[in-house]
Amino acid sequence: MSKNSKKTTTALILGLLLVFTYTTVYAQPTPPEEGQPKHWIVKGFRNGQNYFKINYLQEVTPLRKGELDFKHYHTYDEVNYFLKKWADEYPELLDVYVGGKSYEGRKIMQATLTNKRTGKDTDKPAMFVDANRHSGEVTSAVSAFWLLHHMLSNYGKDMEITELIDNNAFYFRIQNCPDGSDLYLYTSQYLRSTVRPYDNDQDGLIDEDPMEDLDGDGFVRQMRIRVPEGEGQYVIDERDPKGRLMKRAEKGKGIYNLMSEGIDNDGDGRINEDGIGGLDLHRNYPENWRPMPEREKTGRGWTQYGAGDYPLSEPETRTLVVFLLEHPNISIMNTMDTTVPMHLRPPSTSKSEERMYPEDLKYYEEFDKKGMEITGYPWAGDVYYDYMTRGRPGRKGSPLFGHSPDFGYFYYGAIWYGDELWNGGRVGDYNGDGEEDDLDKLEYNDKELSKSRFQEWTKTHHPEYGEVEVGGWNPKFWRQNPPPVLLEEWAVK
């Protein structure tokens, strides 16, 4: 795995990072062209809305139609177009095939990369790269897509890559949750994983309170409401002269309330709490699986939110695990997510030294160090303790059940990492004032990005509250994924 990462040098990363000047340009959805659909329909019975306006966003639009670039996020159709194109161009190296079908029946495409002249893929040591099991963590799909293209296009030119492909096999599943990924990219909705209907708030209704984009900018941001002094929880942070930042108010001084942009569709006093889906493909693995809270009968056992009805209940996870079991030649696995820059590994349910063989742990600790050297990530380690306590003194370890790193190590016996890409917009102490907070992010946004990722507060009408203001950070292409100008840098890592 680290050999592949070596293909990207510091010079390349720096070359991809463009520096821009001050601006306050906002991206807006492009009207559909003639013949393009206007609404996205989600399958399955729901008590709430199941169709949503399609937003043709700049972040999802290639620089030139039909040409590959890594300055935008790729839809399901675009990924599959290039996979087929590459299979035709590199018939001796690449096979593309259906690895399974999603909840909505979409084909989950896989690719096998190896030099067929030197032997069958099943006769060689292999690595599997899995991405985009979480619908909104689309950086992972771009990263896997970039790696496949990088290896293909450098075969015969780069000696290390050529040797890797000659002597090993590489399996790629670029988009493991295509239903949710396209819903995320094409509409204002965002969701955890599969679109399978689920009663998130346990009120007997299913997906009855999805998100609303009140101001029509293509995203669901925050909503601030002016209230009489003392009735609110927030005031404007005076450190930003434009009045964009909010801060917690002293008791009795608050004049604003903040909430998610949207409407309380089911009248329970909450907004957007039961949108599309809710299950989590990354809590659906068989090792250390636990039932969802509403399914545990004693009130004393461990539970896991989003786990599904039973281990491997979801076709996206089930077909992946079956493929792995049918291919014991796979010894390395990387399954990618966002938004903590960290190299994650097993265990997910205990500290490393409590359950791992000491000999294995030594290898993993070396991989941790090498990964951080290559990527510059600040963290690497196990899910249970290192991830849960990173940079947060006093925190304790916390388990995740049905998690792939535990399946990979304890059940499957592979070297298994789940790399977390992107930093969630955390830019450190950018302004040098000794604090790391939203002001640093805002100043970075203003000075370094050509298109602002913070929308200034804009007045709009709310059916319950009357006049409100909508604004704040872009939830998709700042908080959860990098803006396109930074995408390739993070995909390469």
N, C-alpha and C positions, 0 to 999 in steps of 0.2 A: 504493500500500500504506500509506504513512504517513498519507494522508488518512483511511483507515478507522480507523487507530489513534487519530487525534485525537478520535474520537467518545467516547473514554473519558478523562475528566479525572482529575486528582489527587484532586479532591473525591469523585468516584464511587468510586475505588479505596479511599480511606480510609473511605468510608461502608460499604463491603462488608466491611471487616476488623473482626471482632468480637473484643473482648478478654475473656478468661475468667479465672477465679480458680483457685486450687490445687485439684487433684483427682487421684485415682488410679483413675478409672473405666476399664474396658477394654471395648472392643467385642467382642461374641461373636456367632457365627453364629446366625441365627434358624432354628428348626426349620421344615422345609417345610410349607406348608399342604396340606390335603387336595387331591389331584389334581396337585400340583406334583412334577416329577421329582426323584429323589434322587441320581442319578448322571449325570455328563457323559461321553459316549463320544466318543473321538477316532478318526477314520477313518484307515485305512492300516495296513499290516502293521508290527508292532513286536515285538521280543523281550521287552519289558517290559509293564507294566500299561498298558492303554489306556482305562480307565474310572476316574473319580475322583468322590468325594463332592462334591455341589453345596453350596456355602455361601451362604446368603442373608444377605449382609452388609449392615450399616447403610450402609456407604459406597456401596452400589449400589442403595439403596432410595430412591425419591422421597419427598419430604416428604408429598405427598398423591398417591395413585394417580391416574394420568391427567392430572395437572397438571405443567406444565413448571417445573423449577427447576434451578439450577446449583450446588446444594449437595450433589450426589451424582454418581456416574459412571454414564453412560447405557449400557445394553446395546444390542446390535444391534437387538432388537425395538423397544425404546423409541425409538431414533433413527429407525427406519423408520416408526414410527407417527406421529411428529411431522412427518416429511418429507411423508408423504401428506396429513396434516391441513393443513399449510401450503399445499401445492399446490392443495388444494380451496378454501382461504380466499383465496389470492392467485393466481387463474388467469391474470391479465394480467402477472404478474411472475415466477412460478416454475414450472419444469418439473422433474419428478422421474422418473428412468428408471434402467435397469440399465446400469452402466458396464462390467461384466465379471462374471466368476464366480471365486470363490476356489478354492483347492486342494480343499476339501471340498464345493464346489458351491454355496456361498452366493452370493446375488446381492449384488454390490458396488454399492450405490446411489450415484448422482450427482444433483446438482441444478444447474440453470442459472437464474441470477437476472439478469433484465434487464426493462426496460419493453418489452413486445412491440409496443406501439403506436408506438414510435419506431424500429422496425426489428428485423431478425433479429439474433440473438446473433452469428452468424458474420460479420456486416457491421460489428461494433463492436470496438474494442480490448478486450482481455479479460485477466482475471487468473484463475489457478487456485489453489485452496487444497486441499492434500492433507494428510491427517492419519492418525495411528494405523497407519502401516506397521510400526512396532515394537509388538508385541502388548501389552507392559506399559506403554507410554508413553501412557496413556489420557488424560492431561491435554490432549494435542494434539487429540483428538477433541472434548473439551468446548470447547476454544478455537474450533475451526472451527464447531462447532454454535452457540456463543454468537454468533459474528460473523454467521452467516447469519440467526439470529433477530433480532439487533440491527438489521441492515440492513432486513429485511422489516418489522419492527414500527415502524420510524421513517421508512419511506417516506411522503412527503407531510407529514411533521411536521418533519423536519430538512432544511434546504435543501441542504446538502452531500451528504448521503446520497441525496436525491432526484435531484440532478444526476448523481451517480455512476451510479445505476441507469438513469436515462434515456439516458445517453450511452455506457455501457460494459456489458460482460457479465462475470459472475462465475460460475465453475464451482467446485463444492464436491464433494469426495470425503471424507466425514466419517470413515469407517472403512475404510481400504484393506486391512486384514488382519482381517476379522471373525471368522475361525476362531480365531485366537490371542487376539484381544481378549476374546471371550466366555469362552474357557478361563481366561484370566487373572482376569476379574471374577467368575466363578462358582465357581472351585476354588482350591485352595491352590497350584496349579502356576504357575510363571512361566517365560517363554521369550522368546527374542529376537524372533522374527518368525513366519514361516509354520510350520504344524504338520507340514509334509512330513517324513516320517521321515528321520533322518540319523544316521550313526555318529559322534558328537562325539569320542569318545576313540579311534577307529580300532582297536577291538579285535575287529572282525568281527561285533559285535552292534549292533542298532539300537534306540535309545531304551530300553535295558534297565535304566537306573538313574534313574527319575524321583524326584521329591521326595515326602517323607512328612511329614505334619503329626502329630507324635507326641502332642501334648497336646490336639489337637482344637479349637484356637482359630481355625482358618481360615487360618492363615499359617505359612509355613516360616521360622523365625527362626534364632537361633543355639543351639548346644548346648554347655554347659560341663560338663566331666568332672573330678572331683576325683582327683588322682593323688598318689603319694608325693612329698615335697619333692625338687626337683631333676629330676623327670621331666617336669615341665610347662613351658610357655612363658609362662604368665600368672599374675598375682596380682590380687587385688581392689584397685582404686584407692581408697585411703582418703579421697580428697577428697569422695566421696559417702557420707554417713553410712549410707545404706540398702544399701550394698554392691552397687550395680547396675553400676557401671563396672568394666571390666577394663583392665589395662595390661601391657605387656611386662615380664617379670621379669628381674632380673639373673641371670647365668649361675649355675646350681645352686640357684636360689631358687624356681623356678616350682612351683606346686601345682595349676594348672588347665591343661587343654587346651581350646581352642575350635575348633569345627567347625560346619558347617551341620547344622541339625536334619534328621535322616533316617537311613537305613539303607544300608549298602553291599550293594546287591542282587546285584552280580556278583562280589564277593569280590576286587576289585583294590586294596583299601586306600583307596579314595576314595568319597565320598558325594555323590550327586546330580550326578555329572559327565556323565551322558548321559541327560538328560530328553527331554521331548517337543520334536521339531524341532531346529533348530540353524542353518538357513540364514538369511540376512539379506537381506531385500528391498532394503535400501539399499546393497547391494554388487553388485546384479544389473543395473545400468544398462550400456549398451553402451560409453560413453566410458571409455577407459582400464581396461576390464575385465581382470582377471587370474584365472587358475584357482586353485582351492583348493590348499593345500599338497600333498595326496595326489595331485593330478592333474598337477603340474608334473614333467616328465620328466628335466630336466637337472640339477636341484639347484642351479642358478645363477640362475634367473629370479625375478622378483618374483611373489609369490603373495598371495592375499587370502582370509582365512578367511570362510566363509559366502557365497561368491560365487555358488553355484549351478553347475549343470552347464555352462551357457553363458550368454552375455548374454541377458537377458529370458527365461530359462528358466521363471520363475515367473509364473503368469497374472495375479497382482495387479500386478506391475510391467509386464508386457507390454501389458496392456489400457490402462494409464495412458499409456505412451509412444505407443502407436498413436493414442489419442485426441488427444494433443498434436500429433502429426504431421498428423493430419486437421484440426487447428484452428490454422493458423498465425497466426490473429488474437490468440493468447495471447502476451502480451509480458512478463507478470509472473507469477512462481510463488513460492508459499510452502509449503514442506513442513516440518511441525513435528515435533519430538522432545522428549525430556527427557534429562538433568536438569542442564544447565549454563545459567545465565541468560546467553545469548549470541546475538547475531545472526550466523549463520554463512552464508558465501558461498564462491564459488569463489576460487582453485583448491583442489583437494583433493590435488594431486600435486606442487605446487611453490609457491614464494613468489609472491605476486601480481605483483611487478614483473618476474619472470622470464618470464611467459607472457601476461599480459593486455595488451591495447592500452592505452597510457597514457591515452587519452581515456576509455576505459571505466572504468579504475581510478579516475579522478577522480570519476566519478559514484558508483561503489560506495563510495568513502570518504566522500562526502557522505551517502549513505544510511546508512552505519554510524553517523555522528555523529547524524543525525536520529533513528535508531532508539533509540540510547542516551538521547537527550534525552527521548523520549516514554515509554520503559519504565523507565528507571533502571537498565538492565542494566549491569554493569561491563565487559562485553566485546563487541566486534564485530570481524569480520575474516574472513580466509580460514581454511579448514579445515587446510591443510597446516602452516602456521607459527603463526598467531595462536591457533588453537584448541589445538594441541598444546603450546604453550609458555606459555599463559595463567597468570600468577601463579606460574610455576615456573622461576626463574632457572637457566640452565645447560642447559635442555632444548633439543633440536633439533627441527626440523620432521620430520614423519613422514607418508607418503602413505596415503590411503585410495583404493582402486581400485574402479571400477564405481560410483562415488558420484554422487548426483544433481546436486550443484552443478556438477561438471565437465560432465556431460551437458547441463545447462541452459544453460551459458554457451558452451562450445566447440562443442557439437553442435547444440543447438536455437536458440541465439542470443537467449535471454530473460534478463531480470533475475531471478536465481534466488537466493532465500534459504531456508535451512533453520533456522528459529528454534528454539532450545533453550529450553524452558520449565521453570520451577521451579528451585529452588536446591539440591535434594538434601538439604534440612534444614540447610544451612549458614547459621547465624544470626549469624555474625560473633563479635566479642568481647562477647557478651551480658552477661557478669558483670563486664566491665571489669578483668579481671586481667592484661591484656596478651597473652593467648593465645587462639587460636581452636581449640577442640577439642570433644570430646564432652561435657565438663562444661557448656559454654555451651548446647549443644543440650538437655541434660537439664534445666537450670534454666529454659530457655525453655519446654520441654514442661510442666514442673511449674506454671509461673506463668501461661502464656498460653493453654493448650489445655484445653477442657472434658473431653476424653477423652484419656487418656494414649496417646502413640504409642510408649511404651517399656513393654514387659511385664516386670515383675519376674521374677526367676529362679524357676521353678516346677518342683518335682520331678516326674519321670515315669520310666517304665521303658523301657529300651532293650534289645532282644533280645541284643545283643552286649556292651554295657558295663554292664548292670544299671541301677542308679540314676544318672540324669543330671538336669541342670537345663536347662530350655528358657526362653529369654527374649530380651530385646534389642529393638532398634528394629523397627518395622513395616516390612517390606521393600517393600510395595506403596504404602502411603498415608502414607509419610514419606520413605523413601530415594528412591523412584523417582517418586512423585507426591505432591502436597500433600494433607494431610488435608482432608476436605470443608469445614471452616470456612474454609480458605484457598483453596479451589479457584477460586471465581469471580474473586478478585483476580488470580490467576495466569493464568486463562483469558483475562481481559480484556487482559492484557499481550501 
